[in-house]
Amino acid sequence: MPIYEYKCNECGLAFEELVSASSTEAPMCTACKSPNTVKLISACCKQSASSTSGGESYAPPAGGCGSSGFS
């Protein structure tokens, strides 16, 4: 099941929710329990290991999210 980002129109909280892909209803707000929530469009990133810093870095993929190489 994918994780989606939502925002509550009542209290303004942005939250993530694990939702079935077949679900047609947005989940209730985790803070105020309002059903008045909307799905947000998430920015995507790719994870790469950096050999110089020894850690991991996150960056947008070349060409943007979901880029197919077509203009």
MDAnalysis code that builds the backbone (N, CA, C; Angstrom):
import MDAnalysis as mda
import numpy as np

u = mda.Universe.empty(213, n_residues=71, atom_resindex=np.repeat(np.arange(71), 3), trajectory=True)
u.add_TopologyAttr("name", ["N", "CA", "C"] * 71)
u.add_TopologyAttr("resid", np.arange(1, 72))
u.add_TopologyAttr("resname", ["MET", "PRO", "ILE", "TYR", "GLU", "TYR", "LYS", "CYS", "ASN", "GLU", "CYS", "GLY", "LEU", "ALA", "PHE", "GLU", "GLU", "LEU", "VAL", "SER", "ALA", "SER", "SER", "THR", "GLU", "ALA", "PRO", "MET", "CYS", "THR", "ALA", "CYS", "LYS", "SER", "PRO", "ASN", "THR", "VAL", "LYS", "LEU", "ILE", "SER", "ALA", "CYS", "CYS", "LYS", "GLN", "SER", "ALA", "SER", "SER", "THR", "SER", "GLY", "GLY", "GLU", "SER", "TYR", "ALA", "PRO", "PRO", "ALA", "GLY", "GLY", "CYS", "GLY", "SER", "SER", "GLY", "PHE", "SER"])
u.atoms.positions = np.array([
    [0.849, -1.178, 0.000],
    [0.000, 0.000, 0.000],
    [0.896, 1.243, 0.000],
    [0.570, 2.219, -0.826],
    [1.384, 3.431, -0.876],
    [1.074, 4.392, 0.272],
    [2.049, 5.242, 0.566],
    [1.872, 6.298, 1.555],
    [1.566, 7.582, 0.798],
    [0.479, 8.234, 1.158],
    [0.080, 9.490, 0.533],
    [0.146, 10.610, 1.558],
    [0.340, 11.831, 1.074],
    [0.325, 13.007, 1.935],
    [-1.030, 13.685, 1.798],
    [-1.573, 14.118, 2.914],
    [-2.867, 14.795, 2.956],
    [-2.740, 16.068, 3.773],
    [-3.678, 16.991, 3.557],
    [-3.761, 18.200, 4.362],
    [-5.192, 18.359, 4.818],
    [-5.355, 18.703, 6.079],
    [-6.681, 18.924, 6.652],
    [-7.112, 20.357, 6.353],
    [-8.306, 20.516, 5.786],
    [-8.837, 21.844, 5.499],
    [-9.401, 22.524, 6.741],
    [-9.568, 21.789, 7.816],
    [-10.102, 22.362, 9.053],
    [-8.993, 22.928, 9.937],
    [-7.979, 22.115, 10.263],
    [-6.931, 22.559, 11.190],
    [-5.604, 22.862, 10.493],
    [-5.471, 22.503, 9.212],
    [-4.254, 22.821, 8.461],
    [-3.124, 21.818, 8.597],
    [-3.336, 20.754, 9.326],
    [-2.285, 19.758, 9.523],
    [-1.990, 19.013, 8.230],
    [-0.700, 18.849, 7.913],
    [-0.279, 17.988, 6.810],
    [0.177, 16.676, 7.442],
    [-0.304, 15.550, 6.910],
    [0.037, 14.256, 7.487],
    [0.154, 13.214, 6.393],
    [0.822, 12.120, 6.712],
    [0.974, 11.003, 5.790],
    [0.089, 9.863, 6.257],
    [-0.429, 9.110, 5.297],
    [-1.315, 7.991, 5.621],
    [-1.058, 6.839, 4.662],
    [-0.974, 5.654, 5.192],
    [-0.858, 4.437, 4.398],
    [-2.268, 4.088, 3.928],
    [-2.500, 4.148, 2.607],
    [-3.850, 4.011, 2.070],
    [-3.863, 2.955, 0.969],
    [-4.886, 2.160, 0.948],
    [-5.064, 1.184, -0.110],
    [-5.225, 1.912, -1.445],
    [-4.591, 1.401, -2.481],
    [-4.682, 2.017, -3.802],
    [-6.117, 2.003, -4.327],
    [-6.935, 1.093, -3.856],
    [-8.327, 1.012, -4.308],
    [-9.270, 1.905, -3.499],
    [-8.752, 2.562, -2.462],
    [-9.583, 3.422, -1.629],
    [-9.998, 4.673, -2.398],
    [-11.254, 5.067, -2.272],
    [-11.752, 6.248, -2.973],
    [-11.958, 7.433, -2.041],
    [-11.907, 7.217, -0.738],
    [-12.123, 8.281, 0.229],
    [-10.824, 8.694, 0.889],
    [-10.659, 10.000, 1.118],
    [-9.501, 10.504, 1.841],
    [-9.667, 10.153, 3.320],
    [-8.574, 9.889, 4.022],
    [-8.676, 9.547, 5.446],
    [-9.018, 10.770, 6.298],
    [-9.493, 10.518, 7.509],
    [-9.777, 11.591, 8.451],
    [-8.459, 12.175, 8.962],
    [-8.490, 13.434, 9.358],
    [-7.325, 14.107, 9.926],
    [-6.891, 13.380, 11.190],
    [-5.595, 13.196, 11.333],
    [-5.076, 12.490, 12.507],
    [-5.121, 13.343, 13.765],
    [-5.264, 14.672, 13.622],
    [-5.299, 15.554, 14.789],
    [-6.722, 15.873, 15.231],
    [-7.545, 16.415, 14.301],
    [-8.882, 16.873, 14.696],
    [-9.994, 15.918, 14.259],
    [-9.632, 14.850, 13.556],
    [-10.577, 13.820, 13.099],
    [-11.588, 14.316, 12.072],
    [-11.310, 15.455, 11.434],
    [-12.199, 15.971, 10.401],
    [-12.084, 15.119, 9.141],
    [-13.194, 14.872, 8.450],
    [-13.135, 14.153, 7.175],
    [-12.806, 15.083, 5.999],
    [-12.639, 16.384, 6.265],
    [-12.395, 17.397, 5.240],
    [-10.893, 17.485, 4.932],
    [-10.359, 16.460, 4.257],
    [-8.939, 16.411, 3.920],
    [-8.758, 16.287, 2.413],
    [-7.601, 16.730, 1.920],
    [-7.290, 16.638, 0.494],
    [-5.912, 16.012, 0.318],
    [-5.766, 15.252, -0.770],
    [-4.490, 14.626, -1.081],
    [-3.559, 15.685, -1.666],
    [-2.313, 15.698, -1.204],
    [-1.309, 16.627, -1.715],
    [-0.474, 15.956, -2.791],
    [0.076, 16.752, -3.676],
    [1.009, 16.240, -4.675],
    [2.388, 16.283, -4.041],
    [3.019, 15.135, -3.922],
    [4.305, 15.030, -3.251],
    [5.456, 15.248, -4.213],
    [6.477, 15.893, -3.713],
    [7.721, 15.995, -4.473],
    [8.435, 14.657, -4.332],
    [9.107, 14.233, -5.359],
    [9.813, 12.964, -5.265],
    [11.316, 13.219, -5.198],
    [12.053, 12.246, -4.759],
    [13.497, 12.357, -4.707],
    [14.099, 10.979, -4.894],
    [15.363, 10.969, -5.205],
    [16.039, 9.690, -5.301],
    [17.119, 9.650, -4.241],
    [17.445, 8.480, -3.797],
    [18.432, 8.300, -2.751],
    [19.711, 7.790, -3.391],
    [20.829, 8.387, -3.003],
    [22.107, 7.912, -3.509],
    [23.125, 7.945, -2.386],
    [24.043, 7.005, -2.426],
    [25.105, 6.960, -1.424],
    [26.235, 7.856, -1.891],
    [26.756, 8.631, -0.992],
    [27.858, 9.533, -1.313],
    [29.147, 8.935, -0.781],
    [30.089, 8.675, -1.662],
    [31.332, 8.035, -1.246],
    [32.241, 9.010, -0.503],
    [32.093, 10.320, -0.720],
    [32.966, 11.278, -0.059],
    [32.514, 11.600, 1.356],
    [31.220, 11.623, 1.604],
    [30.741, 11.975, 2.937],
    [30.435, 10.750, 3.782],
    [30.332, 9.592, 3.134],
    [30.030, 8.378, 3.875],
    [28.569, 8.263, 4.252],
    [27.763, 9.223, 3.853],
    [26.345, 9.192, 4.198],
    [25.483, 9.082, 2.968],
    [24.214, 9.278, 3.191],
    [23.260, 9.215, 2.094],
    [22.788, 10.625, 1.785],
    [22.459, 10.871, 0.540],
    [21.909, 12.159, 0.163],
    [20.627, 11.936, -0.617],
    [19.779, 12.946, -0.584],
    [18.511, 12.872, -1.290],
    [18.444, 14.051, -2.249],
    [18.052, 13.793, -3.482],
    [17.985, 14.849, -4.486],
    [16.896, 14.533, -5.489],
    [16.357, 15.554, -6.117],
    [15.382, 15.286, -7.189],
    [16.056, 14.532, -8.316],
    [15.356, 13.604, -8.951],
    [15.955, 12.887, -10.074],
    [16.203, 13.820, -11.245],
    [17.221, 13.525, -12.028],
    [17.524, 14.339, -13.202],
    [16.312, 14.362, -14.111],
    [15.937, 15.516, -14.576],
    [14.779, 15.635, -15.460],
    [13.462, 15.787, -14.713],
    [13.486, 15.754, -13.391],
    [12.267, 15.931, -12.617],
    [11.568, 14.634, -12.301],
    [10.547, 14.709, -11.504],
    [9.776, 13.546, -11.079],
    [8.968, 13.000, -12.236],
    [9.087, 11.726, -12.468],
    [8.297, 11.068, -13.489],
    [8.676, 11.477, -14.896],
    [9.863, 12.016, -15.055],
    [10.284, 12.479, -16.376],
    [10.488, 11.307, -17.310],
    [9.961, 11.427, -18.494],
    [10.107, 10.355, -19.479],
    [11.122, 10.737, -20.550],
    [11.690, 11.950, -20.425],
    [12.646, 12.410, -21.398],
    [12.004, 13.131, -22.571],
    [10.661, 13.212, -22.584],
    [9.965, 13.911, -23.650],
    [9.702, 15.343, -23.233],
    [9.754, 16.255, -24.152],
    [9.488, 17.667, -23.850],
    [8.067, 18.038, -24.210],
])
